[in-house]
Amino acid sequence: MKVHVAVSRDSDIEKATTSLSNEVKAALGSEKIDLVFVFFSIHYGDEDRAEELVRRLWESLDPEVMLGSMGEGVITPSEEFEGNSVVTVWAASLPDVRMLPMHLTFNDEEEGTPPIEGWPTALQSTTDRPTFLLLADPYSTPIESVFAEIEKCCPGAPAIGGVASGGSDLGENRMVYNGTIVTEGMTGVALWGPVTIRTIVSQGCKPIGERYVVTKAERNIIYELGGAPVLDRLQATLDKLGEHGGRQAARSLQVGIAFDEQRERLDQGDFLIRGLIGADQRSGGVAISDLVEEGQTMQFHLRDSKAASEELNLMLAKDQVEFPTKTPKGALLFTCNGRGRQFFAEPHHDVRAVQKRAENLPIAGFFAAGEIGPVGGKNFIHGYTASIALFAEK
């Protein structure tokens, strides 16, 4: 397995693609280019320019599969470009790895019309468990439906990726599917064979207060925790934070749902983090951005830069300890467009955290409008998260 990342900031499409292609081909030598990801800033997002960009790269590199996305920011091996003009190409030679590319589109569930079009039929018969790398348009993709299809077809298969950003309406985002640009649905690839893709999902929150069992809830609204009104539990939690902590909580309060309730000890990283949408004094309920069930264990969380940095570094260190002889050969990083410089008060935070654990790692990605990744063995769409795919030889 060989991976190389090339970067260009040339606004001229022909010059940029020539430079990128020449560098990739020189780095990989005689190895066949199997999988390519292209990430580009909105400066290349004009439909004609984007089409020319991917067409030239597709023809020059001649990969088996090429995917990618436009983003509000683009990640290179050493820098995160936020608002700058840049395009990066991640190219890999993956000998004997089987790949099934897909472009999924979605229809209303009318009689005789499948809700998902483009699902690879070969996945229906495989006995292997692939890894899915997915990129989605936020305005036309019911992502949870894709997760359900993956679980139905390939139980336990992990999915990692990001939601395209930079567009503000349907049809304005740009995603790459082989030699073309697509503006709706989801693109992706299923991989299996002699490759291991380890996933890291850092949600960047720290637990506060006590853990409670949900004792009364309906759909996404929690009414009681541990037999007491949820608003009383919330107020007691905030009171313990003091004046400064209370002000922070007003900006960054989240809800964590334990994904393994049988564990004796639950720490940072053991919860699925979901946003707190609002509270209703009349009904006494608190609404969160996911369905919740009675009997689940819940704890309030705070999202802050210190907790996010600590968790990401801890998870990367844990991966390094668990796989000391399986150093990754390449990585893809999908980080939230709410992170970056504005969140950490410093540039290049996430990519440099990864590089500290694996120096000179060929890594690329983009700032996403939502991050895809597994937590507790189940695939979810996240926010304010860093989702990482680490490619290693089996």
Phi, psi and omega in degrees: 000132176225138180228140175219146177239129176244147184228140174221143175243015181285127181284342177281118186299315182297315179294319181297312183292324177296315179297314181297314182295316181298319181294316181297313183294324177293321182289321182271348175060231184277356180293140176290137178275114185265311187232130179232137169242135178241123177239130185220150181283170183294347178294339176256011190277349172306136190304317181294317180294318179297317178299316180294320180302307185286327179297314181296318179293319179298314181290323183283316184277331178052052180279168174286320180222137175225124180232174176163183184201152165282151179211157175295335174215155182235139184253129177245177184301336182232351185220154171249114182269113181249109180082007180258157177281119181196148172225137179231144181240123176254118185233137184226140167260117186237078185304131175067008177277131179271137182227135175238105178282158180208144167235109184262134172236164192226138179237161170296148184282072174274160182299126179084358181249120180291142180290333179237124176249138177103003180293127183297122182294334180297337179289340182291336187249355182286143176259355178278164176250103182282171167252135182257128171253118192232142174229133189228147169276130185290340188263354185221014186235113170280087191298324179299328177295324177292317178301319179296321179293320177298315182294324179291318186274318185226074186307130178084359182289131180278150175235137180221142180164204183206164179262129183304145180227168180108335175261152183246008180199170179303130178091356183264344177275155181237126174234155183258131171226102186054239185266016185230166173258133174240150186241005178211162178080209184226138172247157180179183178211141172257130182237141169203165185124211184282059175210142174245126177246103179274139183248139174234126179236106182256111186271347169071039179229158175238139179288146176229153177070204184260162172272145180224153171269134177288117184253348174206124182203158176214118183054249182256015183247126177260130179251325182223142173236123180057034177081001179242155179304138184299325180293328175293317178297319180295316181296320179296322178294316180293323180300324181289343181279343183081180185296313182295314180296325178295321178294320178295318182297326180299333181265335192221024180288134178227174178238133177249129178251122183296132180264351174222091187284353180275349181289137181291326183238129178244125182235184174304132182097351180263011183235149167273118185273132179227147182288148175265113186281319181171172180234148180239112182296327183292313181273342182077016183258157174239125182264136177239171187270040176194164175287147180226148183238148174297139182100344177286154177264133186226150175213139176289148181227157172242137176262119175213165187293323181295315179295320181296317180294316181297316182294315180299313180295324178295317181292323177293320178295321179297319178297319180296322179289319183288332183231064186294333182255003182243063179298133180296144178267345180189166181208152171241137183235122177243107184243149186292143177289359172265000177265230176065204186299322184293332183269315185267352182060025174204151181277159168063027188300305189292315183293325180285333173296319178294317182294332177297330182268340181212083187298140180063028178288129174291106185226143177209164179173200181204166175276117190257162176268014179166145185241137181257135177180156181276141172228125181062032177081009180230142183278139181219162167260133186238172171227152179057033188241155169249117178251128187233136172247118179255119183266125178222158177285146183285000000 
